[in-house]
Amino acid sequence: MRKIIQSKFLSKLVVLLLFATASIAFNACKQSDDSRKKVLKIYNWSDYIDEDLLKEFPAWYKEQTGEDVKIVYQVFDMPEVMYTKIAMGKEDFDLTCPTQYVIEKMLKNDLLLPIDRNFGKTGSFLGNVSPFLRNRMDAFSVPGKKAEDYMVPYMWGTSGILYNTDKVSKGEVQSWACLWDAKNKGKILMKDHYWDVYNMAATYGFYPDIVSGKRTRYDVSNDHTDEDIAMVEKQLKALKPNLAGWEADFGKEMMTKGEVWMDYAWSGDAVWAIDEASKVGVNLDYSVPKEGSNIWFDGWVIPKYARNVKAASYFLDYLCQAQIALRNMDVSGYCSAVATPEIIEAQSDSTLTETVNLNYFFGPGNAKLHINSVQYPDSSVVDRCVLLHDFLDKNDQILEMWSRVKGNNVN
């Protein structure tokens, strides 16, 4: 009988210990969850935001919500690295800012959460985004998911040629052919970014088909047949001997020092480089060749494993205020997706002799604005640029081609 009583006592003791352990674990998890909700983890391109805003946002957020938040900020230089961390590593970033084709891929693979647009007394600034970009977001929707519910455009621009005007004429850079010209050998940098470079080579190689009407620019840029991929590989292998190297981000700095003559560049980097180079007597300019190029945009999204959707959504609303957008433009050189009268006023420059037709971006009545045309391309430039999509099931094949092109080049 005593053994039975002891046994019952021990059983109850074990149950109590298990319960206590579970309670401690539960409370620890709850405390962990509660503390995580006071953190906003952001994963962004480097040099792509006024970092003082990261210090100022917590106070603004508390004014709007009465809640505290601390920002943890990390940067990447390749969107594929960001994608892998989230898709494979299940990192719990609350916000990240990929290029549109990566957003499309994330949406298709169920890696995004919808943006919470309930901002209470704050109201929404998301409507400040230009209709030009909002209308184009729909192209990246997938069945059952509208892209506009999952992303907010941040910066946008074109891809083209940043060039030294003392070494290369304006006439030469009107065509991508200048990159293949032997006289420029060893003086050209190429983006180490297969998505953009594939499009450049395809647009140049198939330009006769575009002119004849046999194919559209959109088809050339987004149809990836085996024949297309083979042609692009041939073009890039012919180009490679002319290259001084492949670059992910340092090309703009080399251009400001006059070390190379041309760089395949994103327009925002070109704006920065032109300004910096002028301070040291190096003359740079930027061109989108006649064959055409691409319009790209980077957008903010909330990854699937985010733990603070509320603060993430408020941060997006914060970024869409005109005065905040202008600060980010000043730091990065890139063109904000925000299109308000305050932006026009701040960006207008009466010393510029040429005007730019920006009806497409700011709306009617803005056909002759004195604004930097590198940052805000004229409608005629936009007309020869297309949006690029994800490579889908051709991605591995194109990556293999890209590896063959680059080979053992360690530049």
C-alpha positions as CSV (number, residue, x, y, z in Angstrom):
1,M,0.0,0.0,0.0
2,R,2.9,2.3,0.9
3,K,4.5,1.6,-2.4
4,I,1.3,2.5,-4.2
5,I,1.0,5.8,-2.2
6,Q,4.7,6.6,-3.0
7,S,4.1,5.7,-6.7
8,K,1.0,8.0,-6.8
9,F,3.0,10.7,-5.1
10,L,5.9,10.4,-7.6
11,S,3.4,10.4,-10.5
12,K,1.9,13.6,-9.2
13,L,5.3,15.2,-8.7
14,V,6.3,14.3,-12.2
15,V,3.1,15.9,-13.6
16,L,3.7,19.0,-11.5
17,L,7.3,19.3,-12.7
18,L,6.2,18.8,-16.3
19,F,3.5,21.4,-15.9
20,A,6.0,23.9,-14.3
21,T,8.5,23.3,-17.1
22,A,5.8,23.8,-19.7
23,S,4.6,27.0,-18.0
24,I,8.1,28.4,-17.8
25,A,8.7,27.5,-21.5
26,F,5.3,29.1,-22.5
27,N,6.0,32.3,-20.5
28,A,9.5,32.4,-22.1
29,C,8.1,32.1,-25.6
30,K,5.4,34.7,-24.8
31,Q,8.0,37.1,-23.5
32,S,10.1,36.4,-26.6
33,D,7.1,37.0,-28.9
34,D,6.3,40.2,-27.0
35,S,9.8,41.5,-27.2
36,R,10.1,40.6,-30.9
37,K,7.0,42.6,-31.7
38,K,9.0,45.6,-30.5
39,V,11.6,45.0,-33.1
40,L,11.4,45.9,-36.9
41,K,14.0,43.9,-38.9
42,I,14.8,45.5,-42.3
43,Y,16.9,44.0,-45.1
44,N,17.8,46.5,-47.8
45,W,20.3,47.3,-50.5
46,S,23.3,49.2,-49.3
47,D,23.4,53.0,-49.7
48,Y,19.7,53.0,-50.4
49,I,18.1,55.0,-47.6
50,D,18.8,58.0,-45.5
51,E,19.9,56.1,-42.4
52,D,18.9,59.0,-40.1
53,L,15.3,58.0,-40.9
54,L,16.0,54.7,-39.2
55,K,16.7,56.7,-36.0
56,E,13.7,59.0,-36.4
57,F,11.0,56.4,-37.3
58,P,10.6,54.9,-33.8
59,A,9.5,58.3,-32.4
60,W,7.1,58.8,-35.3
61,Y,5.7,55.3,-34.9
62,K,5.1,55.9,-31.2
63,E,3.2,59.1,-32.0
64,Q,1.0,57.2,-34.3
65,T,0.4,54.0,-32.3
66,G,1.6,54.6,-28.7
67,E,4.0,51.6,-29.1
68,D,7.7,51.3,-29.0
69,V,9.8,49.8,-31.8
70,K,13.5,49.3,-32.3
71,I,15.0,48.9,-35.9
72,V,17.5,46.2,-36.7
73,Y,19.0,47.0,-40.1
74,Q,21.0,44.8,-42.5
75,V,22.1,45.2,-46.1
76,F,22.6,43.1,-49.2
77,D,24.3,43.7,-52.6
78,M,22.7,40.9,-54.6
79,P,18.9,40.2,-54.6
80,E,19.5,36.5,-55.0
81,V,21.3,36.4,-51.6
82,M,18.3,38.1,-50.0
83,Y,15.9,35.6,-51.7
84,T,17.9,32.6,-50.5
85,K,18.0,33.8,-46.9
86,I,14.3,34.1,-46.9
87,A,13.3,31.1,-49.1
88,M,15.8,28.6,-47.7
89,G,16.9,30.1,-44.4
90,K,13.4,31.3,-43.3
91,E,14.9,34.4,-41.9
92,D,12.3,36.5,-40.1
93,F,12.9,39.9,-41.8
94,D,9.9,42.2,-41.5
95,L,10.7,44.2,-44.6
96,T,13.0,43.8,-47.6
97,C,13.3,45.7,-50.9
98,P,13.9,43.4,-53.9
99,T,13.8,44.2,-57.6
100,Q,10.4,43.5,-59.4
101,Y,11.4,40.1,-60.8
102,V,12.4,38.9,-57.4
103,I,9.1,40.2,-56.0
104,E,7.3,38.2,-58.7
105,K,9.2,35.1,-57.8
106,M,8.5,35.6,-54.1
107,L,4.8,36.1,-54.8
108,K,4.6,32.9,-56.9
109,N,6.4,30.9,-54.2
110,D,4.1,32.1,-51.4
111,L,6.9,34.0,-49.7
112,L,5.1,37.3,-49.0
113,L,2.4,38.5,-46.6
114,P,-0.1,41.2,-47.5
115,I,0.5,44.8,-46.4
116,D,-1.7,45.9,-43.5
117,R,-3.3,49.2,-44.8
118,N,-5.2,50.0,-41.6
119,F,-3.3,53.0,-40.4
120,G,-6.0,54.4,-38.1
121,K,-5.7,58.1,-37.4
122,T,-2.4,58.3,-39.4
123,G,-4.1,57.9,-42.8
124,S,-2.4,56.4,-45.7
125,F,0.4,58.0,-47.8
126,L,0.6,55.0,-50.1
127,G,-1.5,56.8,-52.6
128,N,1.4,59.2,-53.2
129,V,3.0,56.5,-55.4
130,S,2.8,57.4,-59.1
131,P,0.0,55.7,-61.1
132,F,2.7,54.9,-63.7
133,L,4.2,52.4,-61.3
134,R,1.0,51.3,-59.6
135,N,-0.5,50.4,-62.9
136,R,2.5,48.4,-63.8
137,M,2.5,46.4,-60.6
138,D,-0.5,44.4,-62.0
139,A,1.8,42.7,-64.5
140,F,3.4,40.9,-61.5
141,S,0.2,39.6,-60.0
142,V,-0.4,35.8,-59.8
143,P,-3.7,33.9,-59.7
144,G,-5.5,34.8,-56.5
145,K,-3.0,37.5,-55.5
146,K,-2.9,41.1,-56.7
147,A,0.7,42.4,-56.6
148,E,-0.5,45.8,-55.2
149,D,-1.6,44.1,-52.0
150,Y,1.9,42.8,-51.4
151,M,4.3,45.5,-52.5
152,V,4.9,49.2,-52.4
153,P,7.2,50.6,-55.1
154,Y,10.2,52.5,-53.7
155,M,12.7,53.5,-56.3
156,W,12.7,53.1,-60.1
157,G,14.8,53.9,-63.1
158,T,16.4,52.7,-66.3
159,S,19.5,50.8,-67.3
160,G,21.9,52.3,-69.7
161,I,25.5,53.5,-70.4
162,L,27.4,55.7,-68.0
163,Y,30.2,57.2,-70.1
164,N,33.1,59.6,-70.0
165,T,32.3,62.4,-72.4
166,D,36.0,63.2,-72.9
167,K,36.6,59.7,-74.2
168,V,33.4,58.7,-75.8
169,S,31.1,60.8,-77.9
170,K,27.4,61.3,-77.4
171,G,26.7,59.8,-80.8
172,E,28.6,56.6,-80.0
173,V,26.5,55.8,-77.0
174,Q,23.2,56.1,-78.9
175,S,23.7,52.4,-79.7
176,W,24.8,49.4,-77.5
177,A,27.2,48.7,-80.4
178,C,29.8,50.9,-78.7
179,L,30.4,48.2,-76.1
180,W,31.5,45.8,-78.8
181,D,33.8,48.4,-80.5
182,A,37.4,47.3,-80.3
183,K,38.7,50.8,-79.7
184,N,37.1,50.7,-76.3
185,K,38.8,47.5,-75.3
186,G,39.7,47.3,-71.6
187,K,37.8,50.5,-70.8
188,I,34.3,49.0,-70.2
189,L,32.8,47.6,-67.0
190,M,29.8,45.3,-67.1
191,K,27.3,44.7,-64.3
192,D,27.7,41.3,-62.7
193,H,23.9,40.9,-62.9
194,Y,22.7,38.4,-65.4
195,W,19.1,39.6,-65.4
196,D,19.9,43.1,-66.8
197,V,22.8,42.0,-69.0
198,Y,20.8,39.3,-70.7
199,N,18.2,41.9,-71.6
200,M,20.8,44.3,-73.0
201,A,22.4,41.6,-75.2
202,A,19.0,40.3,-76.4
203,T,17.7,43.8,-77.2
204,Y,20.9,44.7,-79.2
205,G,21.1,41.3,-81.0
206,F,17.5,41.2,-82.0
207,Y,17.1,44.9,-82.8
208,P,16.7,44.2,-86.6
209,D,13.7,42.0,-85.7
210,I,12.3,44.8,-83.5
211,V,12.7,47.4,-86.3
212,S,11.1,45.1,-88.9
213,G,8.1,44.4,-86.6
214,K,8.9,40.7,-86.5
215,R,9.2,40.9,-82.7
216,T,8.3,43.4,-80.0
217,R,10.8,44.7,-77.4
218,Y,8.7,43.0,-74.7
219,D,8.9,39.6,-76.5
220,V,12.6,39.9,-77.1
221,S,13.2,40.7,-73.4
222,N,10.8,38.2,-71.9
223,D,10.8,35.2,-74.3
224,H,13.7,33.0,-73.4
225,T,13.8,30.3,-76.1
226,D,16.8,28.1,-76.5
227,E,17.6,30.0,-79.7
228,D,17.4,33.3,-77.8
229,I,19.7,32.1,-75.1
230,A,22.2,30.8,-77.6
231,M,22.3,34.1,-79.4
232,V,22.7,36.1,-76.1
233,E,25.6,33.8,-75.2
234,K,27.3,34.4,-78.5
235,Q,26.9,38.2,-78.1
236,L,28.3,38.2,-74.6
237,K,31.3,36.0,-75.4
238,A,32.1,38.4,-78.3
239,L,31.8,41.3,-75.8
240,K,33.9,39.8,-73.0
241,P,37.4,40.7,-74.5
242,N,36.4,44.4,-74.4
243,L,35.7,44.3,-70.6
244,A,37.9,45.6,-67.9
245,G,35.8,43.5,-65.5
246,W,32.5,42.6,-64.0
247,E,31.2,44.8,-61.1
248,A,28.3,44.6,-58.7
249,D,28.6,48.1,-57.2
250,F,32.1,49.6,-57.6
251,G,31.7,50.7,-61.3
252,K,30.3,54.1,-60.5
253,E,33.3,54.9,-58.3
254,M,35.8,53.8,-61.0
255,M,34.0,56.0,-63.4
256,T,34.3,59.1,-61.1
257,K,38.1,58.5,-61.1
258,G,38.4,58.3,-64.9
259,E,39.8,54.7,-64.7
260,V,37.3,53.4,-67.3
261,W,35.3,55.0,-70.0
262,M,32.0,53.2,-69.9
263,D,29.9,51.3,-67.4
264,Y,26.7,49.4,-67.8
265,A,24.8,51.3,-65.1
266,W,21.5,51.8,-63.4
267,S,20.3,55.4,-63.7
268,G,20.5,56.2,-60.0
269,D,24.1,55.2,-59.8
270,A,24.7,57.3,-62.9
271,V,23.1,60.4,-61.2
272,W,25.4,59.9,-58.2
273,A,28.5,59.3,-60.3
274,I,27.9,62.3,-62.6
275,D,27.6,64.6,-59.6
276,E,30.7,63.1,-57.7
277,A,32.8,63.2,-60.9
278,S,32.1,66.8,-61.6
279,K,33.7,67.7,-58.2
280,V,37.1,66.3,-59.4
281,G,36.9,67.5,-63.0
282,V,35.8,64.2,-64.6
283,N,32.9,64.7,-67.1
284,L,30.3,61.9,-67.2
285,D,26.9,61.5,-68.8
286,Y,24.3,58.8,-69.3
287,S,22.5,57.3,-72.3
288,V,19.7,54.8,-72.9
289,P,20.6,53.5,-76.4
290,K,18.1,53.5,-79.3
291,E,17.7,49.7,-79.4
292,G,16.0,50.0,-76.0
293,S,16.5,48.9,-72.4
294,N,14.5,48.1,-69.3
295,I,12.6,50.0,-66.7
296,W,13.1,48.5,-63.3
297,F,11.7,49.2,-59.9
298,D,12.5,48.0,-56.4
299,G,9.6,47.6,-54.0
300,W,9.1,47.0,-50.3
301,V,7.6,43.7,-49.3
302,I,6.8,41.9,-46.1
303,P,8.4,38.4,-46.2
304,K,6.4,35.3,-45.1
305,Y,8.3,34.8,-41.9
306,A,8.0,38.4,-40.7
307,R,7.1,38.9,-37.0
308,N,6.1,42.5,-37.0
309,V,3.7,43.2,-39.8
310,K,2.1,46.2,-38.1
311,A,5.4,48.2,-37.7
312,A,6.5,47.1,-41.2
313,S,3.3,48.4,-42.8
314,Y,3.6,51.7,-40.9
315,F,7.2,52.0,-42.1
316,L,6.1,51.7,-45.7
317,D,3.5,54.5,-45.1
318,Y,6.2,56.6,-43.5
319,L,8.5,56.2,-46.6
320,C,5.7,57.4,-48.9
321,Q,5.6,60.9,-47.4
322,A,7.0,63.4,-49.9
323,Q,9.6,64.9,-47.5
324,I,10.8,61.4,-46.6
325,A,11.0,60.4,-50.2
326,L,13.1,63.4,-51.1
327,R,15.6,62.6,-48.4
328,N,16.0,59.1,-49.7
329,M,16.5,60.4,-53.2
330,D,19.2,62.9,-52.0
331,V,21.2,60.1,-50.4
332,S,20.8,57.4,-53.1
333,G,20.6,59.4,-56.3
334,Y,17.7,57.2,-57.3
335,C,14.2,58.3,-58.4
336,S,11.5,57.8,-55.8
337,A,8.1,56.2,-56.7
338,V,6.4,59.1,-55.0
339,A,4.9,61.6,-57.4
340,T,3.5,64.7,-55.6
341,P,3.7,68.4,-56.3
342,E,6.3,68.7,-53.5
343,I,8.5,66.3,-55.5
344,I,8.2,68.4,-58.7
345,E,9.0,71.6,-56.8
346,A,12.0,70.2,-55.1
347,Q,13.4,68.5,-58.2
348,S,12.9,71.3,-60.7
349,D,16.0,73.1,-61.8
350,S,15.6,76.4,-63.8
351,T,19.3,76.3,-64.8
352,L,18.5,73.3,-67.1
353,T,17.9,74.3,-70.7
354,E,16.2,71.1,-71.9
355,T,12.8,70.1,-70.7
356,V,11.5,66.6,-70.0
357,N,8.0,65.3,-70.7
358,L,6.8,63.6,-67.5
359,N,3.1,63.5,-68.0
360,Y,3.3,59.8,-67.7
361,F,4.7,60.0,-64.2
362,F,3.3,63.1,-62.6
363,G,0.1,63.4,-64.6
364,P,-1.2,65.9,-67.2
365,G,0.3,69.4,-67.3
366,N,3.9,68.2,-66.7
367,A,5.1,67.9,-70.3
368,K,7.9,70.5,-70.1
369,L,9.6,70.2,-66.7
370,H,13.1,71.4,-66.1
371,I,14.2,68.2,-64.2
372,N,17.3,65.9,-64.4
373,S,16.5,63.6,-67.4
374,V,18.9,60.9,-66.1
375,Q,16.8,60.6,-62.9
376,Y,13.5,61.2,-64.6
377,P,13.6,59.9,-68.2
378,D,11.6,61.6,-70.9
379,S,8.5,59.8,-72.2
380,S,10.4,59.1,-75.5
381,V,13.0,57.1,-73.5
382,V,10.3,55.2,-71.5
383,D,8.7,54.2,-74.8
384,R,11.7,52.2,-75.8
385,C,12.0,50.5,-72.4
386,V,10.2,47.4,-71.0
387,L,9.5,45.7,-67.7
388,L,11.4,42.4,-67.2
389,H,9.9,39.3,-65.6
390,D,11.4,36.4,-63.8
391,F,13.2,33.8,-66.0
392,L,10.9,31.1,-64.5
393,D,11.8,27.6,-65.7
394,K,14.6,29.0,-67.8
395,N,16.5,30.5,-64.9
396,D,18.9,27.5,-64.4
397,Q,19.7,27.4,-68.1
398,I,20.4,31.1,-68.3
399,L,22.6,30.9,-65.1
400,E,24.6,28.1,-66.8
401,M,25.0,30.3,-69.9
402,W,26.1,33.2,-67.7
403,S,28.7,30.9,-66.0
404,R,30.1,29.9,-69.4
405,V,30.3,33.5,-70.5
406,K,32.2,34.7,-67.3
407,G,34.3,31.6,-67.3
408,N,37.5,32.1,-65.2
409,N,37.4,35.9,-65.4
410,V,38.2,37.0,-61.9
411,N,38.1,40.8,-62.5
